[in-house]
Amino acid sequence: MPTAPQAPALHHERSVFDGWRSLVISLYMTLVGYGVLAGIPVISTAWATQLGFSDVQTGRVAGADLGGLALGAVLASLLVAQINRRLLVFLSALVAIAANALCMVLVDYEAVLWLRLLAGTGSGVYTAIAVANLGASSKPARAYNIMLFCFAFTQAGEMFALPRLSMDAIYGVFVAAYLFGLLFLRWVPPRPVEAGLDVEVELPDPELGSVVEHRHVPAAVPWLCLAAIAATYINIGAYWTYIELATARAALDKAWVSTVLVWVSFMSLLGCLVATVISNRFGLLRPLLVTLLVHATIVGMLAAGVTSVTFFISVYTFNFLWIFIDVYQMATVANVDHSGRFASLLPAAQGLGQIVGPNLAASTLALGFGYDAVFLFCAGASLVAFAIYAGLFLRLRRTLPALANAT
């Protein structure tokens, strides 16, 4: 007789999105699409030092670029279930290529501000399709974990290489990356396999061992997750935009800070491994709650002063836990959405946080409050996300425990 599972568990069927071509091109596209996010500390510094933008202007430009990611992802979510995804990828890549190329010609603040919004919008559509495709695989947590594992190398590479490039060369790297991806456009699955907002739950059965039942998931669940992701990325967007500039204002050694930012990226590799082990044992949501509390603490500690010690501890812990947060949040949304409509909104939620975060931080600095207030505000954003997930977890434990305890 088949052995029944000990408790209700989520069940996923394999599809075309589990094929190696779909996984490879989706991974590549996410790395390219998130390229500005990965390198925003050094790109922000380049805007300030090479183009002469003030700290406030730098925050506005970063917010426009990362906020465009949100706008593009919203557009993608409206189209991803109806229009051929290959067409969406092709058009969005052309927009990103054109905007980055124009940034090499138009370098005044107003022009760059709008061009970065346009580039971010193209990147948002491009990235949202890739994220939705990864989420449509039968093991979304594993797919996102691999993506973030690769992201660590991309981030380290950008931290090492971009400071050595001119502003035009930085834009040129992004143009080349989008052009190369178009060579493999046919690897992108054109349509979703299934639609609907539900989950398949494997239940114990005394005769059959187990049975699979469909359970509807209230739309409030993915929307609350997306709201929490936006709050989390308010913290991440503001912190990652200004951390290097904060060290400069604290008169820390620039070369040492640059070296730390390169090597800190590899903490993400350890984060991927540890996140998987913990998730397999404790699920997604419970470790996420603990992680958000710790994240708020290590960001808020900088409000007491940015020193070599506090910067080192904060930035290493920040990157290590960033992977936990992304894997757990993204997999939770993907577990309930098979059409890609909500999964494609993941970059939108991230981008929304990233446009709000840097801009609120810039406004805080403009009002003369300093970086201590910026880091306190960052910590508060993570606590908001914690409150949302805590309420969601308690509700799902009563109504849909298979999802509350999903790994």
Buried (B, 14 or more C-beta within 10 A) or exposed (E): EEEBBEEBBBBBEEBBBBEEEBBEBBBBBBBBBBBBBBBBBBBBBBBBEBBEBBBBBBBBBBBBBBBBBBBBBBBBBEBBBEBEBBEBBBBBBBBBBBBBBBBBEEBEBEEBBBBBBBBBBBBBBBBBBBBBBBBBBEBBBBBBBBBBBBBBBBBBBBBBBBBEBEBBEBBBBBBEBBEEBEEEBEBBBEEBBEEEBBBBBBBBEEEEEBEEEEBEBBEEBBBBBBBBBBBBBBBBBBBBBBBBBBBBEBEBEEEEBBEBBBBBBBBBBEBBEBBBEBBEEBBBBBBBBBBBEBBBBBBBBBBEEBEBEBBBBBBBBBBBBBBBBBBBBBBBBBBBBBBBBBBBBBBBBBBBBBBBBBBBBBBBBEEEBEBBBBBBBBBBBBBBBBEBBBEBBEBBBEEBBBBBBBB
